């Protein structure tokens, strides 16, 4: 099963991860599994529930081949949403802090007068 995360405009929908980080948590909870997150382009992110973390390497190899030479790819790297720890991780294990990014975005909007 593949899920597509985007916004209602289908434009710059990948940013939804940063202003609604609970989307990954909700999707992982719904499936009771970790997620492989494919940041395909600015408009969407693909998510696939994983039976085990070992699948990440296989997904990374397939994804790297699939996006080779593709323009406007958001990232060539598959990410891992860890359900137990509620964290988005890179393949090297480093954590992407979505809550911190969301907080920075809120401050920017507030300082711009809510625009």
C-alpha positions in Angstrom: 0.0 0.0 0.0 1.3 3.5 -0.9 0.0 6.7 0.6 0.4 10.1 -1.0 0.8 13.1 1.4 0.0 16.4 -0.1 -2.3 19.4 0.4 -5.6 20.2 -1.1 -4.0 22.4 -3.8 -1.6 19.5 -4.8 1.0 22.2 -4.9 4.0 22.3 -2.6 2.3 19.5 -0.6 5.6 18.0 0.6 5.7 21.0 3.0 2.7 19.5 4.8 5.2 17.4 6.7 6.6 20.6 8.3 3.4 22.4 9.1 1.5 19.2 10.1 4.1 16.8 11.4 1.3 14.7 13.0 0.4 13.4 9.5 3.2 10.9 9.7 2.3 9.9 13.2 -1.4 9.4 12.3 -0.5 7.3 9.2 1.9 5.2 11.1 -0.6 4.7 14.0 -3.3 3.7 11.5 -1.1 1.0 10.0 0.7 0.1 13.3 3.9 0.1 11.4 7.0 2.3 10.7 6.9 4.1 7.4 9.3 4.5 4.5 9.0 8.1 3.3 9.9 8.9 -0.3 10.3 12.7 -0.7 9.5 12.6 -4.4 8.9 16.2 -5.3 7.7 19.5 -3.9 4.1 18.5 -4.5 3.9 15.2 -2.6 5.6 12.7 -0.4 4.9 9.0 -0.8 4.7 6.8 2.3 4.8 3.0 2.5 4.2 1.0 5.7 7.2 -1.3 6.5 7.2 -4.7 8.1 10.7 -4.2 9.3 13.5 -1.6 9.1 15.7 -3.9 7.0 13.4 -3.0 4.0 14.8 0.6 4.1 18.0 -0.5 2.2 16.0 -2.2 -0.5 13.7 0.8 -0.8 16.7 3.1 -1.0 18.3 1.1 -3.8 15.0 1.0 -5.8 14.3 4.7 -5.2 17.8 5.9 -6.2 17.5 4.0 -9.5 13.9 5.3 -10.1 14.8 9.0 -9.5 18.2 9.0 -11.3 18.1 11.8 -13.9 14.7 13.0 -12.8 14.5 16.8 -12.5 12.9 18.6 -9.5 13.3 15.6 -7.1 13.0 16.7 -3.5 15.5 14.1 -2.3 17.2 11.0 -3.5 17.1 9.5 0.0 14.3 7.5 1.6 13.5 8.6 5.1 12.2 6.4 8.0 9.4 7.4 10.3 10.0 5.5 13.5 6.6 4.8 15.1 7.9 3.7 18.5 10.0 6.9 18.9 7.8 9.2 16.9 10.8 10.4 14.9 11.6 11.0 11.2 15.1 9.7 10.5 17.6 9.7 7.7 19.2 6.4 6.7 22.3 7.3 8.8 20.0 7.4 11.9 20.1 11.2 12.3 16.8 12.6 13.4 14.8 15.3 11.5 13.1 17.4 14.2 9.7 18.2 12.6 8.4 19.9 15.8 11.4 22.3 15.8 10.8 23.1 12.1 7.1 23.7 12.7 8.0 26.0 15.6 10.3 28.0 13.4 7.7 28.3 10.7 5.1 29.5 13.3 7.5 32.2 14.5 8.1 33.4 10.9 4.4 33.6 10.2 3.8 35.5 13.5 6.7 37.9 12.8 5.3 38.6 9.3 2.0 39.7 10.8 0.2 36.4 10.2 0.5 36.7 6.4 
